[in-house]
């Protein structure tokens, strides 16, 4: 009479490790915010369900003059995260999504060697919102790229092994095809971004290195093999990948980076995906409502293989 019950108990015992493993595979939750704002979200950072924070630092703020660096904000943020036993990811920002945000060092804007340093770009800020504009550093220009890599080297000398990770900004940008800047080509841009990534991996020997990727200029469905080459490089060189937006099953992403994240599940060192402010504007076509935490997390975990989600501090569930 007790045999069925015994079998049920045995089955439950077998299932327990499976449930534990599934729970452990859920992505960690990090906050996502900008330099100078960490103190104001300290209460959110201290939540037991938050493991760390990703902070965006613009290039100009880190290099106020050529070869002169100011990392005091990172030092303050690192001290705060360490005091709460939280991890810190730093994003070294070289592109900006506001027409007034020309946030690279002034010497690059003025010196002819850098051809102005910046190029105007266009941006899609979210669902049903007008296209915005901003700027992107000319990483295809060797002189600009040299200065960006000098910044990465200085950061690594100070923070490698102290910060949990460093990530490079998204690969997407949209230029006006009628006014392409000097020296620009799709291949030159791709090669410049890949050179920066390889350099970051070289100088940050201890901290995580993550490249954000969503789209490549000129490419759709990997027709230039930019996406394929990036993922192959990442898998072979201990590089993590991620992206600025989790939008479940969105057509544009499903034709670009998302299938590669799925293909490379378990093959990448680290996958970090974000829910930023524009991401929160997207709605689930089935429910006609904004995506929920459960929906974002399920897609990031099950399809994209994410290790972490960087949540905007404006995310509704963080305010509860």
Buried (B, 14 or more C-beta within 10 A) or exposed (E): EEEEEEEEEEEEEEEEEEEEEEEEEBBBBBBBBEBEBBEEBEEBBEEEEBBBBBBBBBBBBBBEEEEEBEBEBBEBBBEBBEEBEBBBBBBBBBBBBEEEBBBBBBBBEEBEEBBBBBBBBEBBBBBEEEEBBBBBBBBBBEBBBEBBBBBBBBBBEBBBEEBBBBBBBBBBBBBEEEEEBEBBEBEBBBBBBBBBBBBBBBBBEEBBBBBBBBBBBBBEEBEBEBBEBBBBBBBEEEBBBBBBBBBBEBEBBBBBBBBBBEEBBEEBBBBBBBBBEBBBBBEBEEEEEBBEBEBBBBBBBEBBBBBBBBBBBEBEEBEE
